[in-house]
């Protein structure tokens, strides 16, 4: 783990969601969490989905802020989780291996391009909530209790329903957008079958959009389009 700084945590959960082993990567080193600080994650969507995956499949959680003891970790830590069930030689299900991936580097790369380009970059999830924007008051609304989404930007209301990327002309200018599908198959992530799947994502589509020119602002809560 010392050589894999993209990992924030490595955990082994039992079939009830209780952490059996947990290693955190903090301040440049790996730390084994004491037994009395282990948590039950049985309520978490990534456990509920991941524990029922087929052998060899990997479940990818939604992209969100890490939560510890049912509260958002401070300072906020953007996270993706990879979860794969563990099986015994007899085929019995023993638990779930979970890797937390630190997404600050990914967002940092996007922010660097945003600062050093004439284009403006946004990253939103499938529901339209901002995961990255230079307007920090707009991001992570689905966890921080506000409903600011890309749907409030005039002309961009329909891009979330498009199957592929493209260009959109709006009163704010021209936007290019792309969908990123984390699924390795087109199968529904809500159905577990005997069909071989490698990666099944809770949130298969993100959209990275950019404006020409980069002068479009995000509408304030309760307002119309940006200006």
C-alpha positions as MATLAB code, in Angstrom:
seq = 'XXXXXXXXXXXXXXXXXXXXXXXXXXXXXXXXXXXXXXXXXXXXXXXXXXXXXXXXXXXXXXXXXXXXXXXXXXXXXXXXXXXXXXXXXXXXXXXXXXXXXXXXXXXXXXXXXXXXXXXXXXXXXXXXXXXXXXXXXXXXXXXXXXXXXXXXXXXXXXXXXXXXXXXXXXXXXXXXXXXXXXXXXXXXXXXXXXXXXXXXXXXXXXXXXXXXXXXXXXXXXXXXXXX';
ca = [
       0.000    0.000    0.000;
       2.981    2.323    0.539;
       3.539    2.302   -3.202;
      -0.117    2.796   -4.184;
      -1.090    6.253   -3.012;
      -4.275    6.209   -5.025;
      -5.679    4.028   -2.218;
      -7.074    5.729    0.886;
      -8.270    2.540    2.508;
      -8.111   -1.219    2.092;
     -10.726   -3.184    4.016;
     -12.051   -6.690    4.470;
     -15.717   -6.845    5.516;
     -17.563   -9.937    6.682;
     -20.906  -11.006    5.196;
     -22.725   -8.695    7.613;
     -20.728   -5.613    6.629;
     -18.504   -5.513    9.714;
     -14.918   -4.473    9.036;
     -12.548   -7.286    9.986;
      -9.343   -5.619    8.793;
      -8.802   -2.028    7.748;
      -5.701   -0.173    6.647;
      -5.813    3.606    6.169;
      -3.288    5.584    4.139;
      -2.775    8.879    5.925;
       0.044   11.408    6.022;
       2.224    9.382    3.693;
       2.017    6.044    5.482;
      -0.201    3.010    5.930;
      -1.836    2.574    9.345;
      -3.598   -0.526   10.656;
      -6.832    0.495   12.376;
      -7.254   -0.915   15.921;
     -10.083   -3.464   16.385;
     -12.120   -1.122   18.615;
     -12.250    1.476   15.812;
     -13.579   -0.855   13.110;
     -17.045    0.015   11.788;
     -20.062   -1.803   10.451;
     -20.717   -0.793    6.840;
     -23.685   -3.064    6.277;
     -25.914   -0.039    5.589;
     -23.718    1.272    2.773;
     -24.903    0.840   -0.831;
     -21.497   -0.467   -1.959;
     -21.763   -3.294    0.589;
     -25.371   -4.124   -0.207;
     -24.551   -4.363   -3.921;
     -21.010   -5.680   -3.737;
     -21.667   -8.597   -1.396;
     -24.074  -10.118   -3.954;
     -21.733   -9.857   -6.937;
     -20.627  -12.984   -8.763;
     -17.155  -14.409   -8.338;
     -14.606  -12.237  -10.157;
     -16.911   -9.238  -10.566;
     -16.000   -5.790   -9.275;
     -18.583   -3.312   -8.057;
     -17.760    0.407   -8.419;
     -19.521    2.758   -6.030;
     -20.781    6.179   -6.947;
     -18.264    9.030   -6.861;
     -18.903   10.871   -3.611;
     -17.407   12.239   -0.407;
     -16.116    9.656    2.033;
     -18.272    9.012    5.087;
     -16.992    7.792    8.472;
     -19.263    7.019   11.430;
     -22.187    8.146    9.250;
     -20.747   11.651    8.821;
     -18.878   13.218    5.909;
     -15.167   13.033    6.640;
     -13.448   16.376    7.194;
     -11.703   17.712    5.279;
     -13.878   16.283    2.479;
     -12.300   13.329    0.685;
     -13.648   12.570   -2.853;
     -13.784    8.797   -3.149;
     -14.600    5.851   -5.380;
     -14.830    2.365   -3.911;
     -14.043   -0.914   -5.639;
     -15.704   -3.903   -4.011;
     -15.189   -7.584   -4.813;
     -16.667  -10.543   -2.921;
     -14.326  -13.124   -1.408;
     -15.143  -16.821   -1.802;
     -13.836  -19.968   -0.170;
     -12.646  -23.059   -2.022;
     -16.077  -24.607   -1.503;
     -17.777  -21.640   -3.159;
     -19.127  -20.135    0.059;
     -19.151  -16.356    0.339;
     -16.741  -15.165    3.033;
     -16.905  -11.392    2.774;
     -16.100   -8.337    0.700;
     -12.785   -6.721   -0.197;
     -13.153   -2.942   -0.529;
     -10.574   -0.507   -1.889;
     -11.177    3.222   -1.455;
      -9.631    5.202   -4.291;
      -8.591    8.780   -3.584;
     -10.057   10.912   -6.375;
      -8.399   14.178   -5.346;
      -5.687   13.562   -7.958;
      -8.270   13.137  -10.724;
     -10.106   16.295   -9.710;
      -6.751   18.063   -9.348;
      -5.851   17.237  -12.943;
      -9.192   18.606  -14.087;
      -8.713   21.749  -11.999;
      -5.230   22.234  -13.468;
      -6.603   22.026  -17.005;
      -9.394   24.380  -16.010;
      -6.926   26.983  -14.718;
      -4.584   26.723  -17.686;
      -7.101   26.660  -20.491;
      -9.456   29.104  -22.131;
     -12.115   26.430  -21.755;
     -14.185   25.899  -18.620;
     -14.528   22.336  -17.319;
     -17.310   20.764  -15.314;
     -17.750   17.213  -14.080;
     -21.231   16.079  -13.107;
     -22.801   12.773  -12.165;
     -25.718   11.058  -13.827;
     -28.217   13.079  -11.811;
     -26.568   16.341  -12.872;
     -24.913   17.218   -9.558;
     -21.515   18.863   -9.879;
     -18.501   16.795   -8.815;
     -16.089   19.409  -10.097;
     -16.560   23.118  -10.771;
     -14.531   26.224  -10.047;
     -17.619   27.359   -8.108;
     -17.051   25.431   -4.882;
     -20.526   26.284   -3.591;
     -22.060   24.216   -6.389;
     -20.335   20.860   -5.838;
     -21.493   17.728   -3.972;
     -25.044   19.014   -3.578;
     -26.494   15.527   -3.196;
     -24.520   15.123    0.045;
     -24.316   18.695    1.257;
     -28.025   19.390    1.097;
     -28.559   21.614   -1.941;
     -30.116   20.867   -5.313;
     -27.884   22.818   -7.677;
     -27.519   20.729  -10.822;
     -26.567   21.230  -14.440;
     -30.277   21.031  -15.276;
     -30.562   24.643  -14.088;
     -28.233   25.865  -16.872;
     -30.406   26.969  -19.758;
     -29.910   24.739  -22.781;
     -28.240   21.882  -20.892;
     -31.376   20.363  -19.382;
     -31.423   17.414  -21.765;
     -27.800   16.332  -22.061;
     -28.059   13.848  -19.197;
     -30.442   11.731  -21.269;
     -28.217   11.550  -24.333;
     -26.593    8.164  -25.042;
     -23.361    9.674  -26.363;
     -21.403   12.914  -26.219;
     -21.792   15.865  -28.532;
     -22.086   19.632  -28.833;
     -24.880   21.840  -27.533;
     -25.576   25.463  -28.391;
     -26.945   27.446  -25.457;
     -27.521   31.135  -24.682;
     -24.247   30.909  -22.705;
     -22.258   29.598  -25.671;
     -21.269   26.206  -27.020;
     -20.741   23.200  -24.754;
     -18.982   19.929  -25.558;
     -19.758   16.948  -23.355;
     -18.839   13.286  -23.051;
     -20.293   10.366  -21.172;
     -17.923    8.024  -19.354;
     -19.296    4.532  -18.818;
     -17.553    2.550  -16.088;
     -19.452   -0.651  -16.841;
     -17.564   -3.271  -18.797;
     -20.887   -4.618  -20.097;
     -24.193   -3.043  -20.996;
     -26.062   -5.171  -18.476;
     -28.109   -3.483  -15.806;
     -26.101   -3.109  -12.584;
     -29.300   -3.820  -10.665;
     -29.571   -7.399  -11.908;
     -27.226  -10.173  -10.839;
     -27.206  -13.097  -13.256;
     -24.880  -15.821  -14.490;
     -23.736  -13.545  -17.290;
     -20.014  -12.797  -17.004;
     -19.389   -9.206  -16.003;
     -16.119   -7.704  -14.926;
     -17.060   -4.217  -13.726;
     -20.516   -3.076  -12.655;
     -20.934    0.547  -11.663;
     -23.451    2.247   -9.415;
     -23.062    5.390  -11.476;
     -21.998    4.395  -14.974;
     -22.241    7.808  -16.590;
     -20.367   10.955  -15.721;
     -20.367   13.933  -18.026;
     -17.440   16.268  -18.477;
     -18.558   19.415  -20.265;
     -16.782   22.573  -21.322;
     -17.974   25.899  -22.608;
     -16.786   28.096  -25.445;
     -15.956   30.679  -24.209;
     -15.502   29.778  -20.527;
     -17.752   32.526  -19.185;
     -20.831   30.570  -18.146;
     -21.600   30.766  -14.446;
     -23.608   28.298  -12.416;
     -27.051   29.579  -11.439;
     -27.464   30.425   -7.778;
     -30.097   28.467   -5.848;
     -33.580   29.548   -6.895;
     -32.395   31.551   -9.878;
     -32.696   30.955  -13.587;
     -29.825   30.446  -15.986;
     -26.327   31.671  -15.271;
     -25.068   34.959  -16.599;
];
